[in-house]
């Protein structure tokens, strides 16, 4: 019951925070927020089927950029790269959104062996695999955004890019991914803070001679030092067109929203009176009036207890699933979590 009440309280907290956010920004930001959240990515790749590198080639380029080992073994020593890090963001040149733009193909239409890796037992596409590729691609876009004057062309990057969170993923409900058609990922860095980067990613599939939009996702990444011990500055992002300003504005609003939700977390502030009352009302609606007990409850009609939906799994990350730093990475965890759910 204690865990149940905590879940209710947490849900109430998020709802109240969302209502507060809507009230604060309604007059000042509602129009701009609506327009910005509907904004597509800056550049749309060409319509020919074979355009762009493959995701496998992106991973290979990423491995080369950071100087990672090509086979599993001892963890590489990256401590010498600390000298290449900038002391502040002022040492880094500004970048625009097109500097980081790129696209990559998952060639399901032409590579049957690759198709088996992505197909589900029901004949669809494994969304978990797609999330894994999106995570890697978001990291690649961040490395393209970063331009460090202290780093020579033949040296590995001193940056370690890690996934902070997936801000949102929107699926086109009218489209269904097919396991026998090529999939294309494209995107760019859409917002930059001191050490964090937001990327807009689009997933399309080549159907009936055209690339059809399937998914739009926003990933937030963080730049860390070579040993992943602390944050480091990234290049500032500048706008050159009105469309870019809209995209950057959306990033500013998203950052503010995340900050408010964090500040309103139960780990920082206690529930207010209205939230306490709401939780108590929920508790009383399920309590058995004939028994003054926390264990005897009346389950509402057409519902299940949260406890009944819980699933667990123990996962071992083998070398074939490691990232370029020989560690478990966010995309692997997202795939496993999605497929468990």
C-alpha positions as CSV (number, residue, x, y, z in Angstrom):
1,X,0.0,0.0,0.0
2,X,2.9,2.3,0.8
3,X,4.3,1.9,-2.7
4,X,0.8,2.4,-4.2
5,X,0.3,5.6,-2.3
6,X,3.7,6.8,-3.4
7,X,2.8,6.1,-7.0
8,X,-0.4,8.0,-6.7
9,X,1.4,10.9,-5.1
10,X,4.0,11.0,-7.8
11,X,1.4,11.0,-10.5
12,X,-0.5,13.8,-8.8
13,X,2.7,15.8,-8.5
14,X,3.5,15.5,-12.2
15,X,-0.1,16.6,-13.0
16,X,0.0,19.6,-10.7
17,X,3.4,20.6,-12.1
18,X,2.0,20.3,-15.7
19,X,-1.0,22.4,-14.8
20,X,1.2,25.1,-13.2
21,X,3.4,25.1,-16.3
22,X,0.4,25.6,-18.5
23,X,-0.8,28.5,-16.3
24,X,2.5,30.2,-16.3
25,X,3.2,30.0,-20.0
26,X,-0.3,30.3,-21.4
27,X,-0.3,34.0,-22.2
28,X,3.3,34.5,-23.0
29,X,4.4,31.3,-24.7
30,X,1.4,29.2,-25.8
31,X,1.3,30.4,-29.4
32,X,5.1,30.1,-29.9
33,X,5.2,26.8,-28.1
34,X,2.5,25.3,-30.3
35,X,4.2,26.6,-33.4
36,X,7.6,25.4,-32.3
37,X,6.6,21.9,-31.2
38,X,5.1,21.4,-34.7
39,X,8.3,22.5,-36.4
40,X,10.0,19.9,-38.5
41,X,13.7,19.4,-38.6
42,X,15.7,22.0,-40.5
43,X,16.7,20.1,-43.6
44,X,15.0,17.3,-45.5
45,X,17.3,14.8,-47.3
46,X,16.8,14.0,-51.0
47,X,14.1,11.6,-52.1
48,X,16.3,9.1,-53.9
49,X,16.4,5.7,-52.2
50,X,20.1,5.2,-51.8
51,X,21.1,8.6,-50.4
52,X,23.3,8.7,-47.3
53,X,25.6,6.4,-45.5
54,X,24.4,3.3,-43.6
55,X,24.0,3.2,-39.8
56,X,26.8,0.6,-39.7
57,X,29.1,3.2,-41.4
58,X,28.1,5.8,-38.9
59,X,29.1,3.5,-36.0
60,X,32.4,2.9,-37.8
61,X,33.0,6.6,-38.2
62,X,32.1,7.2,-34.6
63,X,34.6,4.5,-33.5
64,X,37.3,6.2,-35.5
65,X,36.4,9.7,-34.2
66,X,37.0,8.8,-30.6
67,X,39.8,6.5,-31.2
68,X,38.0,3.5,-29.7
69,X,39.3,-0.1,-30.0
70,X,37.8,-2.0,-32.8
71,X,37.6,-5.3,-30.8
72,X,36.7,-6.1,-27.2
73,X,39.6,-5.9,-24.7
74,X,41.0,-3.7,-22.0
75,X,39.5,-0.2,-21.5
76,X,41.6,2.3,-23.5
77,X,43.4,5.1,-21.7
78,X,41.9,8.4,-22.6
79,X,43.4,10.5,-19.7
80,X,45.9,12.1,-22.0
81,X,43.0,13.8,-23.9
82,X,42.2,16.1,-21.0
83,X,44.7,18.6,-22.3
84,X,42.6,19.1,-25.4
85,X,39.5,20.2,-23.6
86,X,38.5,23.9,-23.7
87,X,38.4,25.7,-20.4
88,X,35.2,27.5,-21.3
89,X,32.6,27.9,-24.0
90,X,34.3,31.1,-25.1
91,X,37.2,29.1,-26.6
92,X,34.8,27.3,-29.0
93,X,33.5,28.7,-32.3
94,X,29.8,29.0,-32.8
95,X,28.1,26.4,-34.9
96,X,24.8,26.4,-36.9
97,X,22.3,23.6,-37.2
98,X,23.4,22.6,-40.7
99,X,26.9,21.9,-39.4
100,X,25.6,18.8,-37.5
101,X,23.0,17.7,-40.0
102,X,23.3,14.2,-41.4
103,X,21.3,11.1,-42.5
104,X,21.9,7.4,-42.4
105,X,20.2,4.3,-44.0
106,X,19.2,1.0,-42.4
107,X,19.1,-1.1,-45.6
108,X,16.4,-3.6,-44.8
109,X,15.3,-3.7,-48.4
110,X,18.5,-4.9,-49.8
111,X,20.2,-6.8,-46.9
112,X,18.2,-9.9,-45.9
113,X,20.6,-10.9,-43.2
114,X,20.3,-7.5,-41.6
115,X,16.5,-7.8,-41.9
116,X,16.4,-10.7,-39.5
117,X,18.0,-8.5,-36.9
118,X,15.1,-6.0,-37.1
119,X,12.1,-8.2,-37.7
120,X,9.7,-9.2,-34.9
121,X,8.2,-12.7,-34.6
122,X,4.9,-11.1,-35.8
123,X,6.5,-9.8,-39.0
124,X,6.9,-6.2,-38.0
125,X,9.9,-4.0,-37.2
126,X,11.5,-4.2,-33.7
127,X,11.1,-0.7,-32.3
128,X,13.6,-1.4,-29.7
129,X,16.3,-1.9,-32.4
130,X,15.2,1.4,-33.9
131,X,15.6,3.2,-30.5
132,X,19.1,1.8,-30.2
133,X,20.0,3.2,-33.7
134,X,18.5,6.5,-32.9
135,X,20.6,6.8,-29.7
136,X,23.8,6.1,-31.6
137,X,22.8,8.5,-34.4
138,X,22.1,11.2,-31.8
139,X,25.6,10.8,-30.4
140,X,27.0,11.1,-33.9
141,X,25.2,14.3,-34.6
142,X,26.6,15.8,-31.4
143,X,30.2,14.9,-32.4
144,X,29.5,16.6,-35.8
145,X,28.4,19.7,-33.9
146,X,31.5,19.9,-31.8
147,X,34.4,21.8,-33.3
148,X,37.4,22.0,-30.9
149,X,40.3,24.2,-32.0
150,X,42.6,22.4,-29.5
151,X,42.1,19.1,-31.2
152,X,44.2,18.2,-34.3
153,X,42.7,16.4,-37.2
154,X,44.6,13.1,-36.5
155,X,43.7,13.0,-32.8
156,X,40.7,11.3,-31.2
157,X,38.0,13.5,-29.7
158,X,38.4,14.3,-26.0
159,X,34.6,14.4,-25.6
160,X,32.4,11.6,-24.2
161,X,28.8,12.1,-25.3
162,X,26.2,10.3,-23.2
163,X,22.4,10.2,-23.4
164,X,20.7,12.3,-20.7
165,X,17.1,11.6,-21.7
166,X,14.6,11.1,-24.5
167,X,12.4,14.2,-24.4
168,X,9.7,12.8,-26.6
169,X,9.0,10.4,-29.5
170,X,6.0,10.9,-31.8
171,X,4.8,8.1,-34.1
172,X,2.7,8.6,-37.2
173,X,-0.3,6.4,-36.4
174,X,-1.3,6.1,-40.0
175,X,2.0,4.5,-41.0
176,X,3.4,1.0,-40.1
177,X,7.0,0.1,-40.4
178,X,7.8,-2.7,-42.8
179,X,10.7,-5.1,-42.3
180,X,11.4,-5.3,-46.1
181,X,11.9,-1.6,-46.9
182,X,14.8,0.7,-46.2
183,X,14.6,3.0,-43.2
184,X,16.3,6.4,-43.1
185,X,17.4,8.4,-40.0
186,X,18.1,12.1,-40.3
187,X,18.5,15.0,-38.0
188,X,20.7,17.7,-36.5
189,X,21.5,19.5,-33.2
190,X,18.6,21.8,-32.4
191,X,19.7,23.4,-29.1
192,X,22.9,23.8,-27.2
193,X,23.5,24.8,-23.6
194,X,26.8,24.9,-21.7
195,X,27.4,21.2,-21.8
196,X,24.1,19.7,-23.1
197,X,22.8,19.3,-26.6
198,X,19.3,18.6,-28.0
199,X,18.9,16.7,-31.2
200,X,15.9,16.4,-33.5
201,X,15.7,13.0,-35.2
202,X,13.3,11.9,-38.0
203,X,12.7,8.3,-39.1
204,X,11.4,7.6,-42.6
205,X,10.8,4.5,-44.7
206,X,11.0,4.1,-48.5
207,X,7.5,3.1,-49.6
208,X,5.9,3.4,-53.1
209,X,8.9,5.5,-54.4
210,X,8.9,8.1,-51.6
211,X,10.3,8.5,-48.1
212,X,7.3,8.4,-45.7
213,X,7.8,10.0,-42.3
214,X,7.3,7.5,-39.5
215,X,8.7,9.0,-36.3
216,X,10.1,12.2,-34.9
217,X,12.2,12.1,-31.7
218,X,14.0,14.5,-29.5
219,X,17.1,13.3,-27.6
220,X,19.0,15.3,-25.0
221,X,22.7,14.5,-24.8
222,X,25.4,15.6,-22.4
223,X,29.1,16.3,-23.2
224,X,31.5,14.8,-20.6
225,X,35.3,14.6,-20.2
226,X,37.4,11.7,-21.6
227,X,36.9,9.6,-18.5
228,X,33.2,10.5,-18.1
229,X,33.8,12.2,-14.7
230,X,32.5,15.7,-15.3
231,X,30.7,17.9,-17.8
232,X,32.6,20.0,-20.4
233,X,31.6,23.0,-22.6
234,X,30.3,22.6,-26.1
235,X,30.1,24.9,-29.0
236,X,27.3,27.5,-28.8
237,X,24.5,27.2,-31.4
238,X,23.7,30.3,-33.5
239,X,20.6,30.9,-35.7
240,X,20.8,32.1,-39.3
241,X,17.1,31.9,-40.3
242,X,13.7,32.5,-38.8
243,X,13.0,28.7,-38.9
244,X,16.2,28.1,-36.9
245,X,15.1,30.6,-34.3
246,X,11.8,28.7,-33.9
247,X,13.7,25.4,-33.4
248,X,16.0,27.0,-30.9
249,X,13.1,28.6,-29.1
250,X,11.5,25.2,-28.7
251,X,14.8,24.0,-27.1
252,X,14.7,26.9,-24.6
253,X,11.2,26.1,-23.6
254,X,11.9,22.4,-23.2
255,X,14.8,23.1,-21.0
256,X,12.7,25.3,-18.8
257,X,10.0,22.7,-18.6
258,X,12.5,20.0,-17.5
259,X,13.9,22.4,-14.9
260,X,10.4,23.1,-13.4
261,X,9.5,19.4,-13.3
262,X,12.8,18.6,-11.6
263,X,12.3,21.4,-9.0
264,X,8.8,20.1,-8.3
265,X,10.0,16.5,-7.8
266,X,8.9,14.7,-4.6
267,X,12.6,14.2,-3.9
268,X,12.9,18.0,-3.3
269,X,9.5,19.3,-2.1
270,X,6.7,17.5,-0.1
271,X,3.2,17.1,-1.5
272,X,1.0,20.1,-1.0
273,X,-2.4,20.0,0.8
274,X,-4.5,19.5,-2.4
275,X,-2.2,16.6,-3.4
276,X,-2.5,15.0,0.0
277,X,-6.3,15.3,-0.2
278,X,-6.4,13.8,-3.6
279,X,-4.3,10.8,-2.5
280,X,-6.5,10.3,0.5
281,X,-9.7,10.4,-1.6
282,X,-8.2,7.7,-3.9
283,X,-7.3,5.6,-0.9
284,X,-10.8,5.9,0.6
285,X,-12.5,5.1,-2.7
286,X,-10.8,1.7,-2.6
287,X,-10.9,1.0,1.2
288,X,-13.2,-1.6,2.6
289,X,-15.6,0.3,4.9
290,X,-16.3,-2.9,6.9
291,X,-12.6,-3.6,7.7
292,X,-10.2,-0.9,8.9
293,X,-7.3,-2.5,7.1
294,X,-4.6,-1.3,4.7
295,X,-4.5,-4.8,3.1
296,X,-8.2,-5.2,2.3
297,X,-9.0,-3.1,-0.7
298,X,-11.8,-2.9,-3.2
299,X,-10.4,-2.8,-6.8
300,X,-12.3,-0.4,-9.0
301,X,-14.3,-1.9,-11.9
302,X,-12.4,-2.7,-15.1
303,X,-9.0,-2.1,-13.5
304,X,-5.9,-3.9,-12.3
305,X,-3.5,-3.3,-9.5
306,X,-0.2,-1.7,-10.4
307,X,1.6,-4.6,-8.7
308,X,0.0,-7.1,-11.2
309,X,1.6,-5.3,-14.2
310,X,5.2,-5.5,-12.9
311,X,7.8,-7.3,-15.0
312,X,11.4,-7.9,-14.2
313,X,14.4,-9.2,-16.1
314,X,18.1,-9.7,-15.4
315,X,20.2,-8.6,-18.4
316,X,23.9,-9.2,-19.0
317,X,25.5,-7.0,-21.6
318,X,27.9,-9.1,-23.6
319,X,30.7,-7.5,-25.7
320,X,28.7,-7.5,-28.9
321,X,26.3,-5.0,-27.3
322,X,28.9,-2.6,-25.8
323,X,29.3,0.9,-27.0
324,X,32.5,2.5,-28.3
325,X,33.7,3.0,-24.7
326,X,33.2,-0.7,-23.8
327,X,30.2,0.1,-21.6
328,X,26.5,-0.4,-21.6
329,X,24.9,2.6,-23.5
330,X,21.5,4.2,-23.4
331,X,20.3,2.7,-26.6
332,X,20.8,-0.9,-25.4
333,X,18.9,-0.1,-22.2
334,X,16.1,1.5,-24.2
335,X,15.8,-1.5,-26.4
336,X,15.7,-3.9,-23.5
337,X,13.2,-1.8,-21.6
338,X,10.9,-1.4,-24.6
339,X,10.9,-5.1,-25.4
340,X,10.2,-6.0,-21.8
341,X,7.3,-3.7,-21.7
